[in-house]
Amino acid sequence: MKVNSPPDLVTVLQALSDPVRLEIVRQLAGCDESSGLACGQIELEVTKSTASHHLKTLRNAGITAEREEGTRKYTWLRRAELEERYPGL
């Protein structure tokens, strides 16, 4: 499991400023953090490579974390870390 260090506020807000990334966060907000969503379960109207770019941006900003299980990669929100650092975000 890869977990990045806590992000600064500007990085978080820049990552959340894109409508596609905001939609990813909305979908992840509806899932259980312990299970997350597999990349194929996140429904987006963009190409696979564009979706990968947006997921990477969120991960690099510290908004999401991921784990690999076999050939699948699961992503979830880092709610606790974000809430601790930026309450109410």
C-alpha positions as CSV (number, residue, x, y, z in Angstrom):
1,M,0.0,0.0,0.0
2,K,1.3,3.4,-1.0
3,V,0.6,6.3,1.3
4,N,1.9,9.8,0.7
5,S,2.8,12.4,3.3
6,P,0.2,15.0,4.2
7,P,-0.3,17.5,1.4
8,D,-0.3,21.3,1.7
9,L,-3.6,23.1,1.3
10,V,-2.7,24.7,-2.1
11,T,-1.9,21.3,-3.6
12,V,-5.1,19.8,-2.3
13,L,-7.2,22.7,-3.6
14,Q,-5.5,22.6,-7.0
15,A,-6.2,18.8,-7.3
16,L,-9.8,19.4,-6.4
17,S,-10.3,22.2,-8.8
18,D,-10.7,19.9,-11.8
19,P,-14.3,18.7,-12.4
20,V,-13.2,15.1,-13.3
21,R,-11.1,14.8,-10.2
22,L,-14.0,16.2,-8.1
23,E,-16.2,13.5,-9.6
24,I,-13.7,10.9,-8.6
25,V,-13.7,12.2,-5.0
26,R,-17.5,12.2,-5.0
27,Q,-17.6,8.5,-6.1
28,L,-14.9,7.6,-3.6
29,A,-16.8,9.4,-0.8
30,G,-19.6,6.9,-1.2
31,C,-17.5,3.8,-0.6
32,D,-16.0,2.2,2.5
33,E,-12.4,3.2,3.1
34,S,-11.4,-0.3,4.0
35,S,-12.4,-1.6,0.5
36,G,-12.2,1.4,-1.8
37,L,-13.1,1.2,-5.4
38,A,-11.2,-0.6,-8.2
39,C,-10.2,1.6,-11.1
40,G,-12.8,0.0,-13.3
41,Q,-15.5,0.8,-10.8
42,I,-15.0,4.5,-11.0
43,E,-17.4,5.7,-13.8
44,L,-15.9,8.6,-15.8
45,E,-16.5,10.0,-19.3
46,V,-12.8,10.2,-20.1
47,T,-10.3,7.9,-21.7
48,K,-8.5,5.3,-19.6
49,S,-5.2,7.2,-19.8
50,T,-6.9,10.5,-18.8
51,A,-8.6,8.7,-15.8
52,S,-5.2,7.3,-14.8
53,H,-3.7,10.9,-14.9
54,H,-6.5,12.2,-12.7
55,L,-6.1,9.4,-10.2
56,K,-2.4,10.0,-10.0
57,T,-2.9,13.7,-9.4
58,L,-5.2,12.9,-6.5
59,R,-2.8,10.4,-5.1
60,N,0.2,12.8,-5.4
61,A,-1.8,15.5,-3.7
62,G,-2.4,13.1,-0.8
63,I,-6.2,13.0,-1.3
64,T,-6.3,9.3,-2.1
65,A,-4.4,6.2,-1.3
66,E,-4.3,2.9,-3.1
67,R,-3.4,-0.7,-2.8
68,E,-2.8,-3.5,-5.3
69,E,-4.5,-6.9,-5.1
70,G,-3.4,-9.1,-8.0
71,T,-4.1,-7.2,-11.2
72,R,-6.5,-4.7,-9.6
73,K,-5.7,-1.4,-7.9
74,Y,-8.1,-0.1,-5.3
75,T,-8.3,3.6,-4.4
76,W,-9.9,5.3,-1.4
77,L,-10.0,8.7,0.2
78,R,-7.6,9.6,3.0
79,R,-10.4,11.0,5.0
80,A,-8.9,10.8,8.5
81,E,-5.6,12.5,7.4
82,L,-7.4,15.2,5.5
83,E,-9.9,15.9,8.2
84,E,-7.2,16.1,10.8
85,R,-5.1,18.5,8.8
86,Y,-8.0,20.5,7.2
87,P,-11.1,20.1,9.3
88,G,-14.3,20.4,7.3
89,L,-12.7,20.3,3.9
